[in-house]
Amino acid sequence: MGSQSIRAGEVAGGRYKLSESLGKGGMAQVWRAKDLKTGQDVAVKFLRPDSEDLRQLDTLHRRDELDTLRARFRREATLLEQLDHPGIPELYGHGSHQELPYMAMRLVPGVTLHKFLREHGPLTFSVAVAVAAQMAEALACAHTLPVVHRDLKPQNVMISDDGVVVLIDFGIAKPLGIGATQYTRHGSTLGSRGYQAPEQILERDTTARTDIYSFGCVCFELFADRAPFVVDGTMGLIEQHLHEDPLAPGLFAAGIPDAVDDLVLRMLAKDPGLRPSISEVQAVLGPLTPCVDSPEPRPRLPWDPTAPFRLPRERSVGRRLPVPAPPVSENEDEWLDASAVERVCDEARREIRSGKPRDAVRRLGELAYQAREEWGSRRPLVRQIWELAAEGSYLAGDCGAAVHFYQGAADDLVHGEGPQERADRAVLRLRLARCRLEFGEIESAIRAVDEAGHVAAGLPAPLAAWVEDVRRQVDANIAGRLTDPKLGHRPEA
């Protein structure tokens, strides 16, 4: 790493002219810069080689830690390239300046949620739910890839001048899936104190439900104007996150609907399996957001997160926020009709056989969570829905959705350890690896192929032949990635 400090006036990558430092964190520094190609202002983030944490390490550990930080920085750039949502900064370019890795991204003029809460709390319910709903939309984009942020907190959320809520700092974000590489900081767990899920505190595997817990902590602050847990002299903060059940936010603030109280408490469940998915969070928050022509908050806010809902045409961000999926029936209380769902499955199979997935596949994607909630994870029809949605999404080119459905089917919908179940799980994970190849994750695909080979060796001949056939197909895809320079090989980091 170069030791020379970055100065205003320098041009990174021959394109980004630095103008002023916007601040620094533990491992990165962010500058405002002028994009000399487009003329627009951008944010340029540099990796810091001189942080206090690194200076405290001996030479060997410092070198190892720098390698880890470089790998995380590369991974953050790779993830931002794949995430396309107004609530996540676009990546414009990345490279090295004075031997320091950098990435240039959309500049978000505005205020952190941390500062917004400090200056304008307690928030009215309409303002709080506008922030929460926009956060949920951005997080849903990340989880669809799927990526877990791992450090959601008010300091990592911006409210732009036009009221758009933006998730920032994907520095410790991690792709989910088989074999995804994990980097752990020297002598620390990942995440921020007061927002870490119990599994993060205990240094266990993180999943999308880990983000849901941290998001639940943020939502609690939005609605209740206080954290779910505070140091009270009887039990430390970490112990409370591990062992104490929080009170409902509605006990600290008036006007909180019961549905929101219930949602936030479920988001803060100690067991990740009891937390709602991000789509469930959206389903609760979406109908509660302000509408077009809703009144402006009083007193007026310099950064108004209700504006994107009240004045959608005035959004300065070019891309639209996603429109929530339509309800599965006209009557929200109506239960799913199994016969009707089976007909949709039959039509989806025909679409997949034709190679042209369309309305039926899309419909199954919309039904997947409701079907699992109503019928449980052991009903064969639920698994059919998820697997068809996965295969159809892959054929349609939506590998992010396909990864999501394949992983859900493999992890939650295949029960038992008999030969058939082990074969089914191996094939689903191979197909998951096939999708992840589209994101350049060759190493994890290789590991999935190796694991499937071990599984096949212990199966009866017909099942082993099936697994081996799928395994050979994925292996051929990997070989194509490794030998075709047009496809490229992005190392996992």
N, C-alpha and C positions, 0 to 999 in steps of 0.2 A: 504494500500500500504506500502511496505517496504521502509524504508528510506535509507538503505545502498546503496552506489553507486556501480555501476558495474565496475569491474576491469579486466584488461588483465589477462589471465591464467585461469579464471573461466570457468566452463563447464556448459552450459545451457542444460537442459533436458538430462543430462548424455551423450550428443553426440556432442555438438557444442562448441569447445574450442575457446574462444575469444582471438584475437590477438591484434587488434587495433581499436580505434574508427574512423569511417569514417565520422562522423559529426552528428549534431543534428538539429532538426527542432523545431517548436513550441511545439509539443506534442509527439515526438518520437526521439529516438537515434538509429543510425545504427552502427553495429560493423562488422568488418571482422572476420571470424571464420573459423576454420578447422573442417570439418565434420569427426569425428573420425571413422565413419562407412565406408565412401566412400573414404576418403583422399582428397576430393576436398575442395577448398575454397568456402565459402558461405557468404551471408550477413544475419545478424541476427538483426532484428528490435525490439526494446523494447519500450513499452509505458513509457513516462516520467511523474512521479507524481510530479515533482518539477519545472514545468515551471513557468515563470513569470506571465502568465495569471492566473494560479491557485493560486499562492501565494497572488494575489490581492483580492481573494474572501474570504468571511467569511466562517466559518466552514460548515454551512448548504449548501450553494451554492457550496462550493468546493467538498463536498461529492456527490452532485447531478451531478456536472460536471464530476467527476471521473467515476461515473456510466455510464454516456453517452459515455465517451471516451473508457471505457472498451467495451461497446456494439459495438461502431464503430470498435474497434480493432478486435473483434470477427468477425464482418461482413466482414472486409477486408480479413481476413484469409479464410472465407467461399467463398468469391467471387474468390480469387486467386486459390482456389482449383478447381474451375469450368472453369476458363479461360485457354485455351490451345493454346498459340500462341508464336512464338519466340519474338514478340514485347511486351510481358508481362512477367514479371519474374515468373517462376514456384515456387510454394510453396512446400518446402520439409518437413516441420513439424512446429508444433506450440505447445505452452504450457506455463508454468509459471516458472520463475527463481527468487528466492528471492521475491516471491509474485508479481513480475512484469510480465505481459503478454509479450510473445515474439513470433515472427514467423521467421522461417529460410527460405530463398529463394535464387534463383539463384543470384550470384554476377555478376554484370555487370561492368567489368573493362572498363573505358572509360572516357567520359567527358559529363557534362550536356550541353544541347543545349544552355542554357544561356551563358555558358563560351565559347562554340564553336562560337556563333554569335559575342561575344565580341572580340575574338581573330582572327577570320577569315572573318568577314563580311567586305564589302558586298559580298554575295555569288554569284557565277555564277548561271545561271538559272538551269543548270543540277544538281548542288549540292542541290539547294533549293528544286527542285521538287522531288529529291530522298528522302530527309527528309520528305517532306509533304506526299508523296505516302506511305512511310512506316508507318508513323503515322496513316494514314487513314486505312491501313490494320489492325493494332492493334486495333484501335478504332472500326472498323467494327466487330471484334471478340467480344468486350465488348457489343456493341449494339445488337448483335444477341442474347446474353444471356437472357434478355437484362439488361444491367447495364449502368448507366450514371456516368462518372468519376467525374464531377463537379469541378475539379481543374486543368484543362489543362493549362499549362504555360511552358515556356522554362526551368524553374528550375525543372520541373517534367518530363522531357524528357532526356534520355541518348542516346549518340551515342557510341556504344561499340568499342573496339579496332579493330574489324573486320567490322565496318561500319553498324551494325544492329541498327536500331532505336528502343528504348524500352521505353514504357510508365511506369512510376513508381508512387508510392505513391497513392494507391487507398484508402487512409485513410478516405476520406469523400465520396467515391463512394457509390452509392445507387442502389439497384435493382428497376427496373420499374415494375409497375403492380398494380393491385387492392390491396389496403391496405398495401402497403409497408411502413414500419415504417420509420419515418423521425426523425433525431436527429439534433437539432440546437444548435450550441455553444452559451454559455452564452454571451448575449449582442453583437452578431455579425451575419452577414450573411455568407453563405458558399461561398468558391471560393477566388480568389486572385484579389486584386485591379488592374485594367487595363485589366483583362481578364474575368471579370464577365459579363454574359449576362444580359440584362435589367431585365429579370424576376428574376434573382438571386439578383440583387440590390434591387428590390422591394419586395423580400422575397415571391415570388409566387412559384407555383409548378415547379419543374424542369423536363425536358424530355430529350430525346436523342438530340433534337434540341438545348438544352442548351449547350451541348458539342460542337455542330457544331459552335456556336457563338465563344466560347473560342478558338476552333481550327482555326476559321477564323482570330482571332487576331494573333495567332502564325504564320499562313500562311502569313499574311500581313508582319510581321517582316522578315520572310524568304525571301520573294520576293522583298520587298521594303527597307529592312535594317532600318526600323523604325516602331514604333507602329502606328496603325490606328488613334489613338488620342493621343495628347500630351498637357500638360498644357501650355496654351498660354497667360494667363493673362486676357482673356475675358470670358472664360467658363471653369469651373472645369472639371476634368477628368470624374467624375461620370455623370455630366450633359451632357457631350458629348456622352457618351455611351447610355444615355437614349434618347437624342433628336437630336443629330447631325448625318448627313449622312457622311460617310468617303469618301475621294477621292479614285480613283482607284490606286492600287499599281504601275501600269504601268506609272503613272505620276511622280514617284520618282525613277524609275529604267528603264533602257533600256532593250529591248528584252523580255518583258513579253507578252505572247500571249493574244489576246482579250478574249479567252475562260477562261483563268485563272483570268484576271481582273473581268470578269462577275461572275465567281464562287465565288471569295473571297468577292465581294460586296454582293452577295446573302447570303453567310454564315453570314455576319454581319447585316442582316436585323433585325430591331427592333422587328418585329412580328415573333415569332417562326414558324408560319405556312408558312411563305414565304422563310424559309431557306431550302436548299437542304438536302436530306437524306445523310447518309454516303455512301451509294451505288452510289448516283449521284456524290459525290465528287470523289470517286474512278474512276468512268467512265471518268471524265475529266482528272484527274491526271495520270492515268495508262498509256495511250498511249504516254505521254510526258516524261516518265522516260528514263534514258540511257538504251542502249541495250548491249547485249553481244558484246564484242570487241569495245565498244565505247572508245574514248580516256580517259586516266586518267586526272583528274583535274590538271590544272596548275595555281598556284604553287601546288606542292604535299601537301596533307593534312595528318596529323598524324592520324586522324580519318576520313575515307572516306566513306560517306553514299552512294556514287555511286557504291561501290564495290559489294554489294549484287546483283546489276543488271548487272554490267559488268563482274563479276567473280562469277557466282552463285555456281560453284562447290567448291569454296574455302570458302564458309560460314562455320564458326565454329559451329554455332548453329545447333543442330541435326535436328530440324523440319523445313520443308520448309515453306516459305511464301506462302500464298494462291495464287492460279492462278486465275486471274480475270475471271468471267463468260464469255463464248463466246457470241458474238453478237447474237441478236435474228434473224438476217437475214444476208445474204451475203452482201446486200446493206444496209449500216447504215442509209440511208435516207428513206428506205422503211417503209411504215406504216403497222401496224398490220392488218391482215386479220381476221375479226370477225368470219367468217365461220370456218376458220382453227383453231382459238382459241377455238371455241365451240367444235370442234372435239377433241381437246386436253382435254377439260373439261370432255367430255363424257368418254374418255379413263381413265382419272384420277378417275372418279367415279367407273368405273369397277375395277381399281386397288385397290381402297379403300374397295369396297365390298368384294373383294377376300382376303383382309388383307395383300396384298403384294404391297405396293406403290413402284413404280419404275420410269421409264423414264417420264411418263406423269406428275406425281406429281412434279418431279424435274423440268420439263419444265415450269410448272405453276409458281414455285418459281422464275424462271429466268424472266418470263414475267410480274410479278406482278406490279413492279414499272412502266414499260413502259406503261402497259395497263392503270394504273391510270393517268399517265401523258397525254396520248393521248386522253382518253375517259372521263376523269373526275371521280369524286367520286360517281356520282349518277347513272351511268349506271349499271343495274343489273349484266351484264356479269363481270364487274370488281369485284364486291363483290363475285360472284361465284368463280373467280380465287383465291381470297385471302382466302376464307373459305375452298376451296378444298386443297389449298397449306397448310393451317394450319392443317387440319385433316390428310392429307397424311403425313406431317412432324411428327405429333404426333405418328401415327402408325409406322413410320419408326424409332422411337426412338430419333428423333432430336427435343427434347422439347424446346431448345433455339429458333429454327426457328419457331416452332409452337406458342410459346408465342408471338413472333414478329408479325406473321400473324393474330392471333386471336385478339391481342390488336389493330392492325391497322384496322381490320374489325369492331370491336366494337366501336372504337373511331371516325373513319373517314368515314365509308362506310354505316352505318345504319343511315338514316335521318328521322326526324320526331319523334313525341311523341305519335302516335296512339297506340292502343293495340298491333298490330302486331309488330311494331317497338320496343316497350318496351320489348316484349317477346323475340324478336330476340336478342336484346342487352343483356338481362339477360342470355340467353343461351350461347352466345359467351363468356361472362365474367365468367360463370361457367366452360366452357371448358378451358378458360385461367387459372382459378384457378386449375383445374385438372392437367394441365401441370406444374404449379408452385409447386405442391406437390412433383414433382420429384426433386426439389431443396430444399426440406425440409421446405417450407414456409407454415406451417400448419395454423398459425394464420390468414394469409391473406386469405387462402382458406375458413376458418370458417366464416370470415366476408363476403366473397362473397356469401356463402350459405345463410347466414342471410339476406343479401340484396336482393337476388333472392326471398326469401320467402315473403318479403314485396311487391316486384313487383308482384308476382303471386297472392297475395291477392286482388289486384285491377284489375285483368284481367278477361275477359269472360272465361267461364268454359273450352272450348277446349284448349285455349292458356295457361290457368293456369295449366291444367293437363300436358301439354307438359313441361312447365318450372319445375313443381314439379317432373316430372319423371327424368329429367336431374339433378335436385337438389338432389334427393335421391341417384343417382349414385355417385355424387361427395361426398356427405355426407358419403356414404359407404366407399369410398376411404380414406377419412379422418379417419374414425374409424379404418380402417386397418392400417393406419400409426401410430395411437396412441397405438394400441394394439400389433403390431408385433415388437419385439425388433430387428429383423434383419433389418427392414427398418429405425428404429431410428427416433428421433425427434430433428431436429436442430432448436433451438429457433431463431427467427428472430431478428437481431440486427443491 
